[in-house]
Amino acid sequence: MPNSNIRNLSPTLLSDNWYTLKKYRFEYRNRHGQWVAQEREAYDRGNGAAILLYHPTKKTVILTRQFRLPAYVNGNEDGMLIEACAGLLEEDDPLECIKKESIEETGYHVENVQKVFEAYMSPGSVTEILHFFVAEYDESLKQSSGGGLAEEQEEIEILELDFSQALAMIKTGEIKDAKTIMLLYHLALEGVL
């Protein structure tokens, strides 16, 4: 449903080199009923999905570690981030996307996947909605070594961590990725592990 407090929305393409960056000019009716001209930039990289694999008996989780240039240029000394498995939707629905990403990145073929929520990750500037999932894993589901796709220049290290260790790594700053923190806290709040 269109927002009656927005009019004259006019996008200008700034870049489509990797994804799409646009500047929007529009008028917004504020709470006093006045129309105010505004400009904002929005980066559209599509929507994504993330999954946290957990082992209920061993009380472990599967995470990944990889280089992230934006983190590096914003002060992360080596650019390496520990993260939950994730990927962009492309043409897939969120469930199919995350099953495919799980195999590519971790090597685990998971079937009993549970969607837990979805969230905007940086709504002040990025359009992305991320779909969050969890799934149990065990060694019988391991189908490959994982590590990402060579054609996408992915070099992903797979980590199997004790759940309590992963939670502690949030406090020490070893885990700084928002989607990963959200999924770890979800398991903690739900008492899954």
C-alpha positions as CSV (number, residue, x, y, z in Angstrom):
1,M,0.0,0.0,0.0
2,P,1.5,3.4,-1.0
3,N,2.4,5.7,1.8
4,S,0.2,8.9,1.6
5,N,3.0,10.8,3.4
6,I,5.4,10.5,0.5
7,R,5.0,12.2,-2.9
8,N,7.1,13.1,-5.9
9,L,9.5,10.2,-5.4
10,S,12.2,10.6,-8.0
11,P,15.2,8.1,-8.2
12,T,18.5,8.9,-9.9
13,L,20.9,6.0,-10.6
14,L,24.4,6.7,-9.1
15,S,26.0,3.3,-9.7
16,D,25.2,-0.1,-10.9
17,N,28.7,-1.4,-10.9
18,W,28.2,-4.2,-8.4
19,Y,24.6,-3.7,-7.2
20,T,22.4,-0.6,-7.5
21,L,23.0,2.7,-5.6
22,K,20.3,5.4,-6.2
23,K,19.7,8.8,-4.8
24,Y,16.0,9.5,-4.1
25,R,14.4,13.0,-4.0
26,F,11.0,13.1,-2.5
27,E,8.7,15.1,-0.3
28,Y,7.7,13.7,3.1
29,R,4.7,15.0,5.1
30,N,5.9,15.4,8.7
31,R,3.8,14.9,11.8
32,H,2.8,18.6,11.6
33,G,1.3,18.1,8.1
34,Q,4.1,20.0,6.3
35,W,5.6,18.7,3.1
36,V,9.4,18.7,3.4
37,A,11.8,18.0,0.5
38,Q,14.4,15.3,1.3
39,E,17.2,13.4,-0.4
40,R,18.4,10.0,0.6
41,E,20.6,7.3,-1.0
42,A,19.6,3.7,-1.0
43,Y,21.8,0.7,-1.9
44,D,19.9,-2.2,-3.3
45,R,21.9,-5.4,-3.2
46,G,18.8,-7.7,-3.1
47,N,17.5,-9.7,-0.2
48,G,19.3,-12.5,1.6
49,A,19.1,-15.4,3.9
50,A,21.2,-16.6,6.8
51,I,21.3,-19.9,8.7
52,L,22.8,-21.1,12.0
53,L,23.5,-24.9,12.1
54,Y,23.5,-26.4,15.5
55,H,24.1,-29.8,17.0
56,P,21.8,-30.4,20.0
57,T,23.7,-33.2,21.6
58,K,27.3,-31.9,21.2
59,K,26.0,-28.3,21.8
60,T,28.0,-26.9,18.9
61,V,27.3,-24.5,16.1
62,I,28.8,-24.3,12.6
63,L,30.1,-20.8,11.7
64,T,32.3,-19.6,8.9
65,R,35.3,-17.2,8.7
66,Q,36.1,-15.2,5.6
67,F,37.6,-11.9,4.5
68,R,35.2,-8.9,4.2
69,L,36.6,-5.8,2.5
70,P,34.0,-3.4,4.0
71,A,35.0,-4.6,7.5
72,Y,38.7,-4.2,6.7
73,V,38.4,-0.6,5.4
74,N,36.3,0.2,8.5
75,G,39.0,-0.8,10.9
76,N,38.9,-4.6,11.2
77,E,42.6,-5.2,11.3
78,D,42.7,-8.3,9.1
79,G,39.3,-8.1,7.5
80,M,38.3,-11.6,8.7
81,L,34.8,-12.0,10.1
82,I,33.2,-15.0,11.8
83,E,29.7,-15.4,10.5
84,A,26.7,-17.6,10.1
85,C,26.3,-19.1,6.7
86,A,24.4,-16.7,4.4
87,G,23.8,-15.6,0.8
88,L,21.8,-13.4,-1.5
89,L,18.5,-14.8,-2.8
90,E,19.1,-14.1,-6.5
91,E,16.1,-15.9,-8.0
92,D,15.6,-18.4,-5.2
93,D,13.1,-18.3,-2.5
94,P,14.7,-17.9,1.0
95,L,14.4,-21.5,2.0
96,E,15.9,-22.9,-1.2
97,C,18.6,-20.2,-1.2
98,I,19.8,-21.1,2.3
99,K,19.8,-24.8,1.7
100,K,22.0,-24.2,-1.3
101,E,24.3,-21.8,0.6
102,S,24.6,-24.3,3.4
103,I,26.0,-26.9,1.1
104,E,28.3,-24.5,-0.7
105,E,29.7,-22.8,2.4
106,T,29.6,-25.5,5.1
107,G,29.2,-28.8,3.2
108,Y,26.1,-29.7,5.2
109,H,22.9,-30.7,3.3
110,V,20.2,-29.7,5.8
111,E,16.5,-30.5,5.2
112,N,14.7,-29.7,8.5
113,V,15.1,-26.0,8.3
114,Q,13.1,-23.6,10.5
115,K,12.5,-20.0,9.6
116,V,12.7,-17.9,12.8
117,F,12.3,-14.3,11.7
118,E,13.2,-11.7,9.1
119,A,14.8,-8.3,9.6
120,Y,16.1,-5.2,7.8
121,M,19.8,-5.1,8.5
122,S,20.6,-1.5,7.9
123,P,17.4,0.3,6.9
124,G,18.9,3.8,6.9
125,S,20.8,3.1,3.7
126,V,20.3,-0.5,2.5
127,T,17.1,-2.1,1.1
128,E,18.0,-5.7,2.1
129,I,15.6,-7.9,4.1
130,L,17.4,-10.9,5.6
131,H,15.5,-14.1,6.3
132,F,16.9,-16.0,9.3
133,F,16.9,-19.8,9.7
134,V,18.2,-22.5,12.0
135,A,18.7,-26.2,11.4
136,E,20.1,-29.1,13.2
137,Y,23.2,-30.8,11.8
138,D,25.2,-34.0,12.3
139,E,27.9,-35.7,10.5
140,S,25.5,-37.8,8.4
141,L,24.5,-34.5,6.6
142,K,28.0,-33.7,5.6
143,Q,28.1,-33.9,1.7
144,S,31.2,-31.9,0.8
145,S,34.1,-30.0,2.3
146,G,32.2,-26.7,1.8
147,G,34.4,-23.6,1.7
148,G,32.4,-21.6,-0.9
149,L,32.5,-21.4,-4.7
150,A,35.8,-20.9,-6.5
151,E,34.1,-19.1,-9.3
152,E,32.8,-16.5,-6.8
153,Q,36.3,-16.2,-5.4
154,E,35.1,-17.5,-2.0
155,E,37.6,-18.8,0.5
156,I,35.5,-19.8,3.5
157,E,36.9,-21.5,6.6
158,I,34.4,-23.7,8.4
159,L,34.4,-23.5,12.2
160,E,32.6,-25.9,14.6
161,L,32.4,-24.1,17.9
162,D,31.0,-24.9,21.3
163,F,27.9,-22.9,21.7
164,S,29.0,-21.3,24.9
165,Q,32.3,-20.4,23.3
166,A,30.5,-18.7,20.4
167,L,28.4,-16.7,22.8
168,A,31.5,-15.6,24.7
169,M,33.1,-14.6,21.4
170,I,30.4,-11.9,21.1
171,K,31.5,-10.3,24.3
172,T,35.2,-10.5,23.4
173,G,34.5,-8.9,20.0
174,E,35.7,-11.9,18.1
175,I,32.2,-12.2,16.6
176,K,31.0,-8.8,15.4
177,D,28.6,-9.8,12.5
178,A,25.0,-8.7,13.3
179,K,23.3,-11.7,11.6
180,T,25.4,-14.1,13.5
181,I,24.9,-12.4,16.9
182,M,21.1,-12.4,16.2
183,L,21.0,-16.1,15.5
184,L,23.2,-17.1,18.4
185,Y,21.1,-15.0,20.8
186,H,17.9,-16.6,19.2
187,L,19.2,-20.0,20.1
188,A,20.1,-18.8,23.6
189,L,16.7,-17.1,24.2
190,E,14.8,-20.1,22.9
191,G,16.8,-22.4,25.1
192,V,17.7,-24.6,22.1
193,L,21.2,-25.3,23.3
